[in-house]
Amino acid sequence: MPTEPQNGAPLNLAVIIGSVREGRFGPVVAKWFAERAEEYGRFTVHLVDLADTALPLALPAVPPALEPRMARPAGMADLTRRLEQADAVVVVTPDYNRSFPASLKAAIDWHYTEWAAKPIGFVGYSGASGGLLAIEQLRQVFAELQAHTVRNVVTFPRYYELFGPEGELRDPEGPNGAAKAMLDELLWWGELLHEARRTRTETA
């Protein structure tokens, strides 16, 4: 796999804040990653906060896999649009009881084609695993949705010791390197799959 970015137009990158709980740390982590992605220079970055989205847990009778253009709640329109336009997605998630937040599962399950043939990256944070327990389960979920999860991830175990009071990393070298490695993968797969989706649409 190439390690250097290819030449081309910037790809749309959606960075999803998966936690909606009171006092969550997700926005701090997501802001840090979004800044790294913007500095990378090959993505147009959009922060998507699920706390700003109406996400009913009751799913429609007909699943999105069978009815992709279903009527969704009005409060979900921006999320759906961002996912449709995205060439790549990064999910920022904590571990909740060795898994990922219900808000994130609801956002995933209300959509289907919006995920297909797109690369998905992960930034995790938690007390012990750094979000890896949630990330490994999310890989299985996204595989069912025909998305491609990239190998490299960014994780923050004991995140509360790693960030300063203003949201800055106390020792950024390691996380910055991990973010760069993941962004390299997202760019490579993002360009490849963007072209594949375009070709499929033209020949459909």
Salt bridges, closest charged atoms under 4 A:
GLU35 OE2 - LYS31 NZ 2.58
GLU35 OE1 - ARG36 NH2 3.85
GLU39 OE2 - ARG36 NH2 2.92
ASP49 OD2 - ARG24 NH2 2.82
ASP78 OD1 - ARG81 NH2 2.40
GLU84 OE2 - ARG69 NH1 2.66
ASP87 OD1 - HIS194 ND1 2.79
ASP87 OD1 - ARG197 NH2 3.04
ASP109 OD2 - LYS105 NZ 2.62
GLU114 OE2 - ARG72 NH2 3.69
GLU136 OE2 - ARG139 NE 3.35
GLU161 OE2 - ARG158 NH2 2.67
ASP184 OD2 - LYS180 NZ 2.88
GLU191 OE2 - ARG42 NH2 3.14
GLU195 OE2 - ARG198 NH2 2.25
GLU202 OE2 - ARG198 NH1 2.59
